[in-house]
């Protein structure tokens, strides 16, 4: 076997789909991480630890909402657009219903933020958020259109606009922070939030430009009954994915939240430094998931259980091939990495980074597990599993942080990953015959495929 993809059925894509789409989604994640990392590197040097903790919590809240929006709408939209691709009326109704849900999500989450804002600032000792969260109320509406156009592109196997929209969205904040650094303008949390709003507008416009061909007549006719029915379909499918995404965010962020609650804002800031570096290691997992999801349902239809088995094992193998060298570098050079990224005021983060780097070993298995379950029509199972692991991590984080302090948070999450890995692989083996060890067999296959492509070029 010389490639990750074998099927040549009409609905599936050849090898260059994986390389082209995977490269674009990986580049999209890479530029987001690059802008986010460089932005954080500047802010770590110019904001106090309490202000940095407040900004980190703000980003955590906004990213959680992004994940929730994606769960409610994205997968269901792609699924129903594929079903009704040859039915213009229903296709249009799906697009209209998804936009309605998108805007409704923004209204609902803004209301929730408004209600819990005072409590949240008090519990996590971050009064600075009073000047930041109100700005996000406008950004939240802009992101409805931003994600709507990106979801439509992904449903049509178009990834260029997703790259450029995220380039402008993530890059706009970076440009503002860089200007503050170069021209010695004051670093204020409120102006950072405003720059995020402006960046969101630019990203939404870029996304619309690439998605406009798929939206030719989506507002030409309004059929309220069809829109209502399709909205119910999207919610029926998306409610489980919404719950899964929020549970995933709880699982991934509960260690930070427990540290912020039990140790304080300074502990949160120190832990968040290690987390930012770990996100770089995890990025290929989510890039591959964006490519795998459109293929999952097709594999189930055309090749059944065996097709899903190969898809899972090979996609995990491809991600591990990218991640393993990064993990090795982080383990060997944690101290200089932290000094380069955050300066001299975060020395405690180096040992934390060595612990959090091991998250990357489990991440490919966990992400592709959820992707396979969702794409094969098992979102309820994925939700139940993810919620269970999130609650497990909550208990472990409380116990470990109480006894071991800030390092206990990393130990708790690593333990949670290991336990959830065992149960996930049991389910995959029972349902699809997956053998996790096979993923390691495909690591040299992936290297060989990339090498052959370079030689040909």
C-alpha angles and dihedrals in degrees: 000000000000104000143039094237125057110159120101099184116138095253094048128075131237126242094280089061089064093044097043098039093038091050093049094047091045090050090048091053091042095053091046090051092044094052091042093048097046090045090052092046090058094043093048088059097045106033126069117245092254091052091045090051090051091050091047091052090048091053090047092054094047094046090050089055090049090053091047092051091048092051095049097048117009106071095036091049092052091047096050095041087057091049095049099034091119095043108076096190095051092039089056092046091053091054092047093047092049092052089049090052090046093055092042089053090054092050093048096046092046089055091049092050091050092051098047100033097098093045092048094051091048097048095046095037094237110130088161089080090074088080095042111043096058089059089055090061088076094040089054091062092046090053090057089069093036093059095036092062093042092051091052091052093051091050088057094046091250114138105163095086092047088057095049096042091054090043091060095039097050094032096054094065089045092054092051093049091047090052090051089053096046098042096035094240115164117271105232125171093221094055089048089056091048091052088052089054092052090046090052090055091051091047093049091052091050091049092050091052092059095038097047093093090061092047099053098135104003092129097035093097132024118203105178094194093053092044090051093049093047091047089055090049092050092048092046090055098034099049091077094044089047089053090046094051093047090047089050090052090049090051093048098042104034091090091057093045093049091048091049091049100042102029101027139238094305091055090048091053093050093048092046091059091062090044093056092056092046090055088063089058092048097049097091090058093061092041091056091045090059089055097041098051097069088049097049099074091043092052091050091052099043105031105016124201096349093052092053090048092055092043093054097044095046097044091050090047091052092052093046089053089059098039103047097069090050092051091051092051092049093050093050100041106029096132098052091042091056093045092051094046104038107014127232099312096077105056092139090065095071096074089041088055092055089056097043092048089071089064085078092067092062099034098080092052093047097045096046090045090061093042092053094048093049096045093049094052100263103116093136091057091048091050093050092048095046094046090051093052091046092054090046090054091048091057093043092048093051093049097042097044090048091056104028105026121216093350089056090068092061092044091051094051092046090051090048091052091051094050094045090048091060094051094043093053091049090056094046092049092051096046103035108009093247118174110197091204089065089068089069090053090062095054094085089041089058093048091049092049092051092046092051090050091052092049092051091050 
